[in-house]
Amino acid sequence: MKITLPTGITLLRIALIPIFVIVFYLPFNWANQVAAAIFGVACFSDWVDGYLARMLKQESAFGAFLDPVADKLIVVAAIILIVEANPSIYVALPSVIIVAREITVSALREWMAELGSRATIKVSFIGKVKTAAQLFSLFLMIYAETIFGYSMFEIGLGFYYLAAIFTIISMVLYLKAAWPVITENG
């Protein structure tokens, strides 16, 4: 199998995860800023690899599989780090909602693919909004500095709750779209 540029970028995103984790735990004042930068590069690379795959006509089944896996790996790694660094119900609750949705929708996609109905549950606009709110909130919570008297962690936490709401809505939309196939094959 030939590794295309977009797939290489996706693999780089996966390779950044252990570096991100290590930097997050470094005992230096700047560690959170560098960890946020690494997370930001990983998030931006998600857009870049998709854009390049379409532009260069290098879309592949492997890339279509690997891209969402890479996304979920970096997001779950960030969520684990954030919850561990900020152990409270206020951080844990939206985290559990987000992770539970990711597992549910991934399992649903797999099941729908087995039934030959994967196209039934395409990524929706609300799913893209959910992802943007999720990535932005995690970036701010990782950065966690105060800018102009505003806590980026607290602002990020507000966006995190917004992401959790979009997460629930997008999961309901996926389940609603899949419901006819679920009831027919249940």
LUMVEXDREN-198444 format. One line per field, with one value per atom (N, C-alpha, C, CB): residue in one letter; y, x, z; residue number from 1. Coordinates in Angstrom, 1 decimal, padded with zeros to 4 digits. Each point is the difference from the previous one (the first is absolute). Glycine has a CB too. Example, Ala and Ser with C-alpha at 12.3 -4.5 7.8 and 13.67 -1.06 7.14 Angstrom:
code [a;a;a;a;s;s;s;s]
Y [-005.7;001.2;001.2;-001.2;002.3;001.1;001.1;-000.6]
X [013.2;-000.9;000.9;-001.9;001.5;000.9;-000.8;001.2]
Z [007.8;000.0;000.0;001.2;-001.9;000.0;000.8;-002.2]
pos [1;1;1;1;2;2;2;2]
This chain:
code [m;m;m;m;k;k;k;k;i;i;i;i;t;t;t;t;l;l;l;l;p;p;p;p;t;t;t;t;g;g;g;g;i;i;i;i;t;t;t;t;l;l;l;l;l;l;l;l;r;r;r;r;i;i;i;i;a;a;a;a;l;l;l;l;i;i;i;i;p;p;p;p;i;i;i;i;f;f;f;f;v;v;v;v;i;i;i;i;v;v;v;v;f;f;f;f;y;y;y;y;l;l;l;l;p;p;p;p;f;f;f;f;n;n;n;n;w;w;w;w;a;a;a;a;n;n;n;n;q;q;q;q;v;v;v;v;a;a;a;a;a;a;a;a;a;a;a;a;i;i;i;i;f;f;f;f;g;g;g;g;v;v;v;v;a;a;a;a;c;c;c;c;f;f;f;f;s;s;s;s;d;d;d;d;w;w;w;w;v;v;v;v;d;d;d;d;g;g;g;g;y;y;y;y;l;l;l;l;a;a;a;a;r;r;r;r;m;m;m;m;l;l;l;l;k;k;k;k;q;q;q;q;e;e;e;e;s;s;s;s;a;a;a;a;f;f;f;f;g;g;g;g;a;a;a;a;f;f;f;f;l;l;l;l;d;d;d;d;p;p;p;p;v;v;v;v;a;a;a;a;d;d;d;d;k;k;k;k;l;l;l;l;i;i;i;i;v;v;v;v;v;v;v;v;a;a;a;a;a;a;a;a;i;i;i;i;i;i;i;i;l;l;l;l;i;i;i;i;v;v;v;v;e;e;e;e;a;a;a;a;n;n;n;n;p;p;p;p;s;s;s;s;i;i;i;i;y;y;y;y;v;v;v;v;a;a;a;a;l;l;l;l;p;p;p;p;s;s;s;s;v;v;v;v;i;i;i;i;i;i;i;i;v;v;v;v;a;a;a;a;r;r;r;r;e;e;e;e;i;i;i;i;t;t;t;t;v;v;v;v;s;s;s;s;a;a;a;a;l;l;l;l;r;r;r;r;e;e;e;e;w;w;w;w;m;m;m;m;a;a;a;a;e;e;e;e;l;l;l;l;g;g;g;g;s;s;s;s;r;r;r;r;a;a;a;a;t;t;t;t;i;i;i;i;k;k;k;k;v;v;v;v;s;s;s;s;f;f;f;f;i;i;i;i;g;g;g;g;k;k;k;k;v;v;v;v;k;k;k;k;t;t;t;t;a;a;a;a;a;a;a;a;q;q;q;q;l;l;l;l;f;f;f;f;s;s;s;s;l;l;l;l;f;f;f;f;l;l;l;l;m;m;m;m;i;i;i;i;y;y;y;y;a;a;a;a;e;e;e;e;t;t;t;t;i;i;i;i;f;f;f;f;g;g;g;g;y;y;y;y;s;s;s;s;m;m;m;m;f;f;f;f;e;e;e;e;i;i;i;i;g;g;g;g;l;l;l;l;g;g;g;g;f;f;f;f;y;y;y;y;y;y;y;y;l;l;l;l;a;a;a;a;a;a;a;a;i;i;i;i;f;f;f;f;t;t;t;t;i;i;i;i;i;i;i;i;s;s;s;s;m;m;m;m;v;v;v;v;l;l;l;l;y;y;y;y;l;l;l;l;k;k;k;k;a;a;a;a;a;a;a;a;w;w;w;w;p;p;p;p;v;v;v;v;i;i;i;i;t;t;t;t;e;e;e;e;n;n;n;n;g;g;g;g]
Y [-001.2;001.2;001.2;-001.2;002.1;001.3;001.0;-000.4;001.1;001.0;001.3;-001.2;001.8;001.3;001.1;-000.9;002.1;001.2;000.2;001.1;-001.1;000.1;-001.1;001.1;-002.3;-001.1;000.2;-001.6;002.0;000.3;001.1;-000.6;001.6;001.0;-000.5;001.7;-002.6;-000.7;-000.8;000.0;-000.8;-000.8;000.9;-001.7;002.9;000.9;000.5;000.8;-000.6;000.4;-001.0;001.2;-002.5;-001.1;000.0;-001.4;001.6;000.1;001.1;-001.1;002.2;001.1;-000.3;001.5;-002.5;-000.2;-000.3;-000.9;000.0;-000.2;001.2;-002.4;003.2;001.2;001.0;-000.4;000.5;000.9;-000.4;000.3;-001.6;-000.4;000.3;-001.8;001.5;000.2;001.5;-001.9;002.8;001.4;000.5;000.3;-000.8;000.4;-000.2;-000.6;-000.4;-000.3;000.5;-002.0;002.7;000.6;001.0;-000.4;000.4;000.9;001.4;-002.0;002.6;001.4;000.9;-001.0;002.3;000.9;000.1;001.3;-001.6;000.1;-001.3;001.7;-002.7;-001.3;000.0;-001.1;001.8;000.0;000.8;-000.1;001.1;000.8;-000.9;002.2;-002.9;-000.9;-001.1;000.6;-001.2;-001.1;000.5;-001.1;002.3;000.6;000.2;001.1;-000.7;000.2;-001.3;002.0;-003.0;-001.4;-000.4;-000.6;000.8;-000.4;000.8;-000.6;001.9;000.9;-000.5;001.9;-002.3;-000.5;-001.3;001.1;-001.9;-001.3;000.3;-001.2;002.2;000.3;000.6;000.4;000.5;000.7;-001.1;002.2;-003.2;-001.0;-000.8;-000.1;000.0;-000.7;000.7;-000.8;002.1;000.7;-000.1;001.6;-001.5;000.0;-001.4;001.6;-002.7;-001.3;-000.2;-000.9;001.3;-000.1;000.9;-000.5;001.7;000.9;-000.5;001.9;-002.4;-000.5;-001.3;001.0;-001.9;-001.2;000.3;-001.2;002.2;000.4;000.7;000.2;000.8;000.8;-000.9;002.0;-002.9;-000.8;-001.3;001.0;-001.1;-001.2;-001.3;001.2;-001.1;-001.1;-000.6;001.0;-000.9;-000.6;-001.5;002.0;-002.7;-001.4;-000.6;000.1;-001.4;-000.7;000.0;-001.4;001.2;000.0;001.4;-001.9;002.9;001.4;000.3;000.7;-001.1;000.2;-000.7;000.3;-001.5;-000.7;000.7;-002.1;002.4;000.5;001.4;-001.4;002.3;001.4;000.1;000.6;-001.2;000.1;-000.7;000.2;-001.3;-000.6;000.9;-002.2;002.9;000.9;001.2;-000.6;001.1;001.0;-000.4;000.8;-002.0;-000.5;-000.2;-001.0;000.4;-000.2;001.2;-001.9;003.0;001.2;000.7;000.3;-000.4;000.6;-000.7;000.8;-002.1;-000.8;000.2;-001.7;001.7;000.3;001.3;-001.3;002.4;001.3;000.0;001.0;-001.7;-000.1;-000.7;-000.1;-001.0;-000.7;001.0;-002.2;002.9;000.9;001.1;-000.5;001.1;001.1;-000.5;001.1;-002.2;-000.6;-000.3;-000.9;000.3;-000.4;001.3;-002.1;003.1;001.3;000.8;000.0;-000.2;000.8;-000.9;001.9;-002.7;-001.0;000.6;-001.7;001.9;000.6;-000.5;002.0;-002.0;-000.4;000.9;-000.8;002.1;001.0;-000.3;001.7;-002.4;-000.4;-001.4;001.5;-002.4;-001.4;-000.2;-000.6;001.3;-000.3;000.2;000.7;000.5;000.2;-001.0;002.4;-002.7;-001.0;-001.3;001.2;-001.7;-001.3;000.0;-000.4;001.5;000.2;-000.1;001.4;-000.7;000.0;-001.3;002.4;-003.1;-001.3;-001.0;000.6;-000.6;-000.9;000.1;000.0;001.2;000.3;-000.6;002.1;-001.8;-000.5;-001.5;002.0;-002.7;-001.4;-000.5;-000.1;000.7;-000.4;000.2;000.6;000.6;000.3;-000.9;002.4;-002.6;-000.9;-001.4;001.4;-001.9;-001.3;-000.1;-000.4;001.5;000.1;000.0;001.3;-000.5;000.0;-001.4;002.4;-003.1;-001.3;-001.0;000.5;-000.4;-000.9;000.3;-000.2;001.5;000.4;-000.4;002.0;-001.9;-000.5;-001.5;001.8;-002.6;-001.4;-000.3;-000.4;001.3;-000.2;000.6;000.1;000.5;000.6;001.3;-002.2;002.9;001.2;001.2;-001.4;001.3;001.1;001.4;-001.7;001.8;001.3;000.6;-000.7;-000.1;000.6;001.0;-002.2;002.0;000.9;000.8;-001.7;002.5;000.9;001.1;-000.5;001.1;001.1;001.2;-000.8;001.3;001.1;001.4;-001.6;002.6;001.4;000.1;001.0;-001.5;000.1;-000.8;000.3;-001.4;-000.7;000.8;-002.1;002.8;000.9;001.1;-000.5;001.1;001.0;-000.6;001.2;-002.4;-000.7;-000.1;-001.3;000.8;-000.2;001.3;-002.0;003.1;001.2;000.6;000.5;-000.6;000.4;-000.8;000.8;-002.1;-001.0;000.4;-001.8;001.9;000.2;001.4;-001.4;002.4;001.4;-000.1;001.1;-001.7;000.0;-000.8;000.1;-001.2;-000.8;000.8;-002.1;002.8;000.9;001.0;-000.3;001.0;001.0;-000.6;001.4;-002.5;-000.6;-000.6;-000.6;000.2;-000.5;001.3;-002.0;003.0;001.2;000.6;000.5;-000.4;000.3;001.3;-002.4;003.3;001.2;001.1;-000.5;001.6;001.1;001.1;-000.5;000.9;001.1;001.2;-001.8;002.9;001.2;-000.2;000.7;-001.4;-000.3;-001.1;002.3;-002.9;-001.1;-001.4;001.6;-002.5;-001.3;-000.8;000.1;-000.5;-000.7;-001.4;001.2;-001.7;-001.3;000.1;-000.6;001.7;000.2;000.3;000.9;-000.2;000.3;-001.3;002.4;-003.2;-001.3;-000.9;000.3;-000.3;-000.8;000.3;-000.2;001.5;000.4;-000.5;002.1;-002.0;-000.6;-001.6;002.0;-002.5;-001.5;-000.5;000.1;000.7;-000.3;000.2;000.7;000.3;000.2;-001.2;002.5;-003.0;-001.1;-001.3;001.0;-001.1;-001.1;000.0;-000.1;001.3;000.1;-000.4;001.9;-001.3;-000.4;-001.5;002.3;-002.9;-001.4;-000.8;000.5;-000.1;-000.7;000.1;000.4;000.9;000.2;-000.8;002.3;-002.3;-000.7;-001.5;001.8;-002.4;-001.4;-000.3;-000.1;000.9;-000.2;000.0;001.1;-000.1;000.0;-001.2;002.4;-002.9;-001.3;-001.1;000.8;-000.9;-001.1;000.1;-000.1;001.3;000.2;-000.4;001.9;-001.6;-000.4;-001.5;002.2;-002.8;-001.5;-000.8;000.5;000.2;-000.7;-001.0;002.0;-001.5;-001.0;-001.3;002.0;-001.8;-001.2;-000.8;001.2;-000.6;-000.7;-000.8;001.8;-001.2;-000.7;-001.1;002.0;-001.8;-001.1;-001.2;001.8;-001.5;-001.1;-000.3;000.7;-000.2;-000.2;-001.3;002.3]
X [000.8;-000.8;000.9;-001.9;001.6;000.7;-000.6;000.6;000.3;-000.4;000.0;000.9;-002.1;-000.1;000.3;-001.8;002.0;000.2;-001.1;001.3;-002.6;-001.0;000.0;-001.4;001.7;000.1;001.2;-001.2;002.3;001.2;-000.2;001.3;-002.1;-000.4;-000.8;000.1;-001.0;-000.9;000.9;-002.0;002.9;001.0;000.8;000.1;000.3;000.8;-000.9;001.3;-002.6;-000.9;000.0;-001.4;001.4;000.0;001.4;-001.6;002.7;001.3;000.2;000.9;-001.7;000.1;-000.6;-000.1;-000.7;-000.7;000.9;-001.9;002.9;000.9;000.8;000.1;000.3;000.8;-000.9;001.3;-002.5;-001.0;-000.1;-001.3;001.1;-000.1;001.2;-001.5;002.7;001.2;000.2;001.0;-001.2;000.1;-001.0;000.8;-002.0;-001.1;000.5;-001.8;002.6;000.5;001.3;-001.3;002.0;001.3;-000.1;000.7;000.2;-000.1;000.6;000.2;-000.7;000.5;-001.2;002.0;-001.9;-001.1;-000.6;001.1;-000.3;-000.4;-000.6;001.8;-001.8;-000.4;-001.5;001.6;-002.5;-001.4;-000.1;-000.8;001.6;000.0;000.5;000.3;000.8;000.5;-001.0;002.4;-002.9;-001.0;-001.2;000.7;-001.2;-001.1;000.4;-000.9;002.1;000.5;000.0;001.4;-000.9;000.0;-001.4;002.2;-003.1;-001.4;-000.6;-000.2;000.6;-000.5;000.5;-000.1;001.4;000.5;-000.7;002.2;-002.5;-000.7;-001.4;001.4;-002.1;-001.3;000.0;-000.7;001.7;000.1;000.3;000.7;000.2;000.3;-001.2;002.3;-003.3;-001.2;-000.7;-000.3;000.3;-000.6;000.9;-001.1;002.4;001.0;-000.1;001.5;-001.5;000.0;-001.2;001.4;-002.6;-001.2;000.0;-001.2;001.6;000.1;000.9;-000.4;001.6;001.0;-000.6;001.9;-002.5;-000.5;-001.0;000.3;-001.2;-001.0;000.7;-001.8;002.7;000.7;000.9;-000.1;000.8;000.9;-000.6;001.8;-003.1;-000.7;000.7;-000.9;001.2;000.7;-000.8;002.2;-003.5;-000.9;000.1;-001.6;001.6;000.1;-000.8;002.3;-002.6;-000.8;000.8;-001.1;002.5;000.8;000.0;001.4;-001.2;-000.1;-001.3;001.7;-002.8;-001.3;-000.2;-000.9;001.5;000.0;000.9;-000.5;001.7;001.1;-000.3;001.6;-002.2;-000.2;-000.8;000.2;-001.4;-000.8;000.6;-002.0;002.8;000.7;001.0;-000.4;001.2;001.0;-000.7;001.5;-002.6;-000.8;-000.4;-000.8;000.2;-000.5;001.2;-002.0;003.1;001.1;000.6;000.6;-000.4;000.5;-001.0;001.4;-002.7;-001.0;-000.1;-001.3;001.3;-000.1;001.2;-001.5;002.7;001.2;-000.1;001.3;-001.8;-000.1;-001.0;000.6;-001.7;-001.1;000.6;-001.8;002.5;000.6;000.9;-000.2;001.1;000.9;-000.7;001.7;-002.7;-000.8;-000.7;-000.3;-000.3;-000.8;001.0;-001.8;002.9;001.0;000.6;000.6;-000.4;000.6;-001.0;001.6;-002.9;-001.1;-001.1;000.6;-000.4;-000.9;-001.2;001.8;-002.9;-001.2;-001.2;001.2;-002.3;-001.3;-000.2;-001.0;001.4;-000.2;000.8;-000.4;001.5;000.8;-000.3;001.8;-002.1;-000.2;-001.3;001.3;-002.4;-001.3;000.0;-001.0;001.4;000.0;001.0;-000.7;001.7;001.0;-000.6;001.8;-002.6;-000.6;-001.1;000.4;-001.1;-001.0;000.7;-001.4;002.5;000.7;000.6;000.5;000.2;000.6;-001.1;002.0;-003.1;-001.1;-000.6;-000.5;000.4;-000.6;001.0;-001.2;002.5;000.9;000.0;001.5;-001.6;000.0;-001.3;001.4;-002.5;-001.3;-000.1;-001.1;001.5;-000.1;001.0;-000.7;001.9;001.0;-000.6;001.9;-002.5;-000.6;-001.2;000.7;-001.5;-001.1;000.5;-001.3;002.3;000.6;000.5;000.7;-000.1;000.5;-001.1;002.0;-003.0;-001.2;-000.7;-000.3;000.1;-000.6;000.8;-001.0;002.3;000.9;-000.2;001.6;-001.7;-000.3;-001.3;001.3;-002.3;-001.3;-000.1;-001.0;002.2;000.0;-000.7;000.1;-000.3;-000.7;000.8;-002.1;003.4;000.8;-000.3;001.8;-002.2;-000.4;-001.2;001.0;-001.7;-001.2;000.4;-001.1;002.4;000.4;001.2;-000.9;000.8;001.1;000.2;-000.5;001.7;000.3;-000.9;002.4;-003.1;-000.9;000.7;-002.0;001.3;000.5;000.1;-001.0;000.0;000.1;001.2;-002.5;002.8;001.2;001.3;-001.2;001.2;001.2;000.1;-000.2;-001.0;000.0;000.4;-001.8;001.4;000.3;001.6;-002.2;002.7;001.5;000.7;-000.3;-000.1;000.7;-000.1;-000.6;-000.6;-000.1;000.8;-002.3;002.4;000.7;001.5;-001.7;002.2;001.5;000.4;-000.1;-000.7;000.3;000.0;-001.1;000.1;-000.1;001.2;-002.5;002.8;001.2;001.3;-001.2;001.3;001.2;000.1;-000.2;-000.9;000.0;000.3;-001.6;001.0;000.2;001.4;-002.4;003.0;001.4;000.9;-000.5;000.2;000.8;000.0;-000.5;-000.7;-000.3;000.7;-000.3;000.7;000.6;-001.1;002.2;-001.8;-000.9;000.4;-000.5;-000.4;000.3;-001.0;000.9;-000.3;-000.8;-000.9;000.2;000.2;-000.8;-001.1;000.4;-000.4;-001.0;000.7;-001.4;000.9;000.5;-000.4;-000.1;001.1;-000.2;-000.6;001.9;-001.6;-000.5;-001.5;002.1;-002.5;-001.5;-000.8;000.6;000.0;-000.7;000.0;000.8;000.2;000.1;-001.1;002.4;-002.5;-001.0;-001.5;001.6;-001.8;-001.3;-000.2;000.1;000.9;-000.2;-000.1;001.3;-000.6;-000.1;-001.4;002.3;-003.0;-001.4;-000.9;000.3;000.0;-000.6;000.3;000.1;001.1;000.4;-000.8;002.3;-002.5;-000.7;-001.5;001.6;-002.2;-001.3;-000.1;-000.5;001.4;000.0;000.3;000.8;000.0;000.3;-001.3;002.3;-003.1;-001.3;-000.9;000.2;-000.3;-000.9;000.5;-000.5;001.8;000.5;-000.2;001.7;-001.6;-000.2;-001.5;001.9;-002.8;-001.4;-000.3;-000.6;001.2;-000.2;000.6;000.1;001.0;000.6;-001.0;002.4;-002.9;-000.9;-001.3;001.1;-001.6;-001.2;000.1;-000.6;001.8;000.2;000.2;001.1;-000.6;000.3;-001.2;002.4;-003.4;-001.1;-000.8;-000.1;-000.2;-000.7;000.8;-001.1;002.4;000.8;000.2;001.2;-001.1;000.1;-001.3;001.5;-002.6;-001.3;-000.2;-001.0;001.4;-000.1;000.9;-000.7;001.9;001.0;000.2;001.1;-001.9;000.2;-000.4;-000.4]
Z [000.0;000.0;000.0;001.2;-002.1;-000.1;001.0;-002.5;003.2;001.0;-000.7;002.0;-002.2;-000.7;001.0;-001.5;001.0;000.9;001.0;-001.9;001.5;001.1;001.0;-001.7;001.3;001.0;000.9;-001.6;001.0;000.8;001.1;-002.0;001.6;001.0;001.1;-001.8;001.4;001.1;000.9;-001.6;001.0;000.8;001.0;-001.8;001.2;000.9;001.2;-002.1;001.8;001.1;001.1;-001.6;001.2;001.0;000.7;-001.4;000.7;000.6;001.0;-002.1;001.9;000.9;001.4;-002.0;002.1;001.2;001.2;-001.3;001.2;001.1;000.3;-000.5;-000.5;000.2;000.8;-002.1;001.7;000.7;001.4;-002.1;002.4;001.4;000.8;-000.8;000.3;000.7;000.3;-001.2;000.2;000.2;001.0;-002.4;002.4;000.9;001.5;-001.7;001.9;001.4;000.3;-000.1;-000.8;000.3;001.2;-002.4;003.3;001.1;-000.2;001.4;-002.5;-000.4;-000.2;-001.1;001.4;-000.1;-001.4;001.8;-002.8;-001.4;-000.6;-000.3;001.1;-000.5;-000.5;001.6;-000.9;-000.5;-001.3;002.4;-002.6;-001.2;-001.2;001.3;-001.1;-001.1;-000.2;000.6;000.4;-000.1;-000.8;002.1;-001.8;-000.8;-001.5;002.1;-002.3;-001.4;-000.7;000.7;-000.1;-000.6;-000.3;001.2;-000.2;-000.2;-001.2;002.4;-002.4;-001.1;-001.4;001.6;-001.7;-001.2;-000.4;000.5;000.4;-000.3;-000.5;001.8;-001.2;-000.4;-001.4;002.4;-002.7;-001.3;-001.0;001.0;-000.7;-000.9;-000.5;001.0;-000.1;-000.4;-001.2;002.4;-002.4;-001.1;-001.2;001.6;-001.4;-001.1;-000.7;001.2;-000.5;-000.7;-000.8;001.8;-001.3;-000.7;-001.3;002.2;-002.0;-001.2;-001.0;001.5;-001.1;-001.0;-000.7;001.4;-000.6;-000.6;-001.1;002.2;-002.0;-001.0;-001.2;001.8;-001.4;-001.1;-000.9;001.6;-001.0;-000.7;-000.5;001.3;-001.0;-000.4;000.5;-002.1;003.4;000.6;001.2;-000.6;000.4;001.0;-000.1;-000.1;001.3;000.0;001.1;-001.0;000.9;001.0;001.3;-001.7;001.6;001.2;000.6;-001.0;000.2;000.6;000.6;-001.7;001.1;000.5;001.4;-002.3;002.4;001.3;001.0;-001.2;000.8;001.0;000.5;-001.2;000.4;000.4;001.2;-002.4;002.5;001.2;001.2;-001.4;001.1;001.1;000.7;-001.1;000.2;000.5;000.8;-002.0;001.5;000.6;001.4;-002.2;002.3;001.3;001.0;-001.2;000.7;000.8;000.7;-001.4;000.6;000.6;000.9;-002.1;001.8;000.8;001.3;-002.0;002.0;001.2;000.9;-001.2;000.5;000.8;000.7;-001.6;000.9;000.6;001.2;-002.3;002.0;001.1;001.2;-001.7;001.6;001.1;000.8;-001.2;000.5;000.6;000.8;-001.8;001.1;000.6;001.3;-002.3;002.2;001.2;001.1;-001.5;001.2;001.0;000.7;-001.3;000.5;000.5;000.8;-001.9;001.6;000.6;000.5;-001.5;002.5;000.4;000.7;000.2;-001.0;000.6;-000.8;000.9;-000.3;-000.8;-001.2;002.2;-002.0;-001.1;-001.3;001.8;-001.6;-001.1;-000.5;000.8;000.2;-000.2;-000.8;002.1;-001.7;-000.6;-001.5;002.2;-002.7;-001.5;-000.6;000.3;000.4;-000.6;-000.2;001.1;-000.2;-000.1;-001.1;002.5;-002.6;-001.1;-001.4;001.5;-001.6;-001.3;-000.3;000.4;000.5;-000.2;-000.3;001.5;-000.7;-000.3;-001.4;002.5;-002.9;-001.3;-001.1;000.8;-000.6;-001.0;-000.1;000.5;000.6;000.0;-000.7;002.1;-001.7;-000.5;-001.5;002.1;-002.6;-001.5;-000.7;000.5;000.0;-000.7;-000.1;000.9;000.2;-000.1;-001.0;002.4;-002.4;-000.9;-001.4;001.7;-002.0;-001.4;-000.4;000.3;000.6;-000.3;-000.3;001.5;-000.7;-000.2;-001.3;002.5;-002.7;-001.3;-001.2;001.2;-001.1;-001.1;-000.2;000.5;000.6;-000.2;-000.7;002.1;-001.8;-000.7;-001.4;002.3;-002.7;-001.3;-000.1;-000.9;002.1;000.0;000.6;000.2;-000.3;000.6;-000.5;000.2;-001.4;-000.6;000.7;-002.2;002.9;000.8;001.0;-000.4;001.0;001.1;-000.4;001.6;-002.5;-000.5;001.1;-002.4;002.3;000.9;-000.3;000.2;000.8;-000.2;000.4;000.5;-000.9;000.4;001.5;-002.1;002.8;001.5;000.5;000.2;-000.8;000.4;-000.2;-000.6;-000.5;-000.2;001.0;-002.5;002.9;001.0;001.3;-001.2;001.5;001.2;000.1;000.0;-001.1;-000.1;000.2;-001.5;000.9;000.1;001.5;-002.4;003.0;001.4;000.9;-000.5;000.2;000.9;-000.1;-000.4;-000.8;-000.2;000.5;-002.0;001.8;000.5;001.5;-002.0;002.6;001.5;000.6;-000.2;-000.4;000.5;-000.1;-000.6;-000.5;-000.2;001.1;-002.5;002.8;001.0;001.4;-001.4;001.7;001.3;000.1;000.1;-001.1;000.0;000.2;-001.5;000.8;000.1;001.4;-002.4;002.9;001.4;000.6;000.2;-001.0;000.5;000.2;-001.2;001.8;000.1;-000.9;002.4;-003.3;-000.9;000.2;-001.7;001.9;000.3;001.2;-002.5;003.4;001.2;-000.2;000.6;-001.7;-000.3;000.0;-001.3;002.1;000.1;-001.3;002.5;-003.2;-001.3;000.4;-001.2;002.4;000.4;000.2;001.0;-000.3;000.2;-001.2;002.2;-003.1;-001.3;-000.8;-000.1;000.1;-000.6;000.6;-000.5;001.8;000.6;-000.4;002.0;-002.2;-000.5;-001.4;001.3;-002.2;-001.3;000.0;-000.9;002.0;000.2;000.2;000.9;-000.1;000.3;-001.3;002.4;-003.1;-001.3;-000.9;000.2;-000.2;-000.8;000.4;-000.4;001.7;000.6;-000.5;002.0;-002.0;-000.5;-001.5;001.7;-002.5;-001.4;-000.2;-000.6;001.5;000.0;000.2;000.9;000.0;000.2;-001.2;002.5;-003.0;-001.2;-001.2;000.9;-001.1;-001.2;000.2;-000.4;001.6;000.2;-000.2;001.7;-001.3;-000.2;-001.5;002.2;-002.9;-001.5;-000.7;000.1;000.3;-000.5;000.3;000.3;000.9;000.4;-000.8;002.3;-002.4;-000.8;-001.4;001.5;-002.1;-001.4;-000.2;-000.4;001.4;000.0;000.4;000.4;000.3;000.6;-000.9;001.5;-002.7;-000.9;-000.3;-001.0;000.8;-000.2;001.3;-001.8;002.9;001.3;000.2;000.9;-001.0;000.2;-001.0;001.0;-002.2;-001.0;000.2;-001.6;002.2;000.1;001.5;-002.1;003.0;001.4;000.4;000.4]
pos [1;1;1;1;2;2;2;2;3;3;3;3;4;4;4;4;5;5;5;5;6;6;6;6;7;7;7;7;8;8;8;8;9;9;9;9;10;10;10;10;11;11;11;11;12;12;12;12;13;13;13;13;14;14;14;14;15;15;15;15;16;16;16;16;17;17;17;17;18;18;18;18;19;19;19;19;20;20;20;20;21;21;21;21;22;22;22;22;23;23;23;23;24;24;24;24;25;25;25;25;26;26;26;26;27;27;27;27;28;28;28;28;29;29;29;29;30;30;30;30;31;31;31;31;32;32;32;32;33;33;33;33;34;34;34;34;35;35;35;35;36;36;36;36;37;37;37;37;38;38;38;38;39;39;39;39;40;40;40;40;41;41;41;41;42;42;42;42;43;43;43;43;44;44;44;44;45;45;45;45;46;46;46;46;47;47;47;47;48;48;48;48;49;49;49;49;50;50;50;50;51;51;51;51;52;52;52;52;53;53;53;53;54;54;54;54;55;55;55;55;56;56;56;56;57;57;57;57;58;58;58;58;59;59;59;59;60;60;60;60;61;61;61;61;62;62;62;62;63;63;63;63;64;64;64;64;65;65;65;65;66;66;66;66;67;67;67;67;68;68;68;68;69;69;69;69;70;70;70;70;71;71;71;71;72;72;72;72;73;73;73;73;74;74;74;74;75;75;75;75;76;76;76;76;77;77;77;77;78;78;78;78;79;79;79;79;80;80;80;80;81;81;81;81;82;82;82;82;83;83;83;83;84;84;84;84;85;85;85;85;86;86;86;86;87;87;87;87;88;88;88;88;89;89;89;89;90;90;90;90;91;91;91;91;92;92;92;92;93;93;93;93;94;94;94;94;95;95;95;95;96;96;96;96;97;97;97;97;98;98;98;98;99;99;99;99;100;100;100;100;101;101;101;101;102;102;102;102;103;103;103;103;104;104;104;104;105;105;105;105;106;106;106;106;107;107;107;107;108;108;108;108;109;109;109;109;110;110;110;110;111;111;111;111;112;112;112;112;113;113;113;113;114;114;114;114;115;115;115;115;116;116;116;116;117;117;117;117;118;118;118;118;119;119;119;119;120;120;120;120;121;121;121;121;122;122;122;122;123;123;123;123;124;124;124;124;125;125;125;125;126;126;126;126;127;127;127;127;128;128;128;128;129;129;129;129;130;130;130;130;131;131;131;131;132;132;132;132;133;133;133;133;134;134;134;134;135;135;135;135;136;136;136;136;137;137;137;137;138;138;138;138;139;139;139;139;140;140;140;140;141;141;141;141;142;142;142;142;143;143;143;143;144;144;144;144;145;145;145;145;146;146;146;146;147;147;147;147;148;148;148;148;149;149;149;149;150;150;150;150;151;151;151;151;152;152;152;152;153;153;153;153;154;154;154;154;155;155;155;155;156;156;156;156;157;157;157;157;158;158;158;158;159;159;159;159;160;160;160;160;161;161;161;161;162;162;162;162;163;163;163;163;164;164;164;164;165;165;165;165;166;166;166;166;167;167;167;167;168;168;168;168;169;169;169;169;170;170;170;170;171;171;171;171;172;172;172;172;173;173;173;173;174;174;174;174;175;175;175;175;176;176;176;176;177;177;177;177;178;178;178;178;179;179;179;179;180;180;180;180;181;181;181;181;182;182;182;182;183;183;183;183;184;184;184;184;185;185;185;185;186;186;186;186]
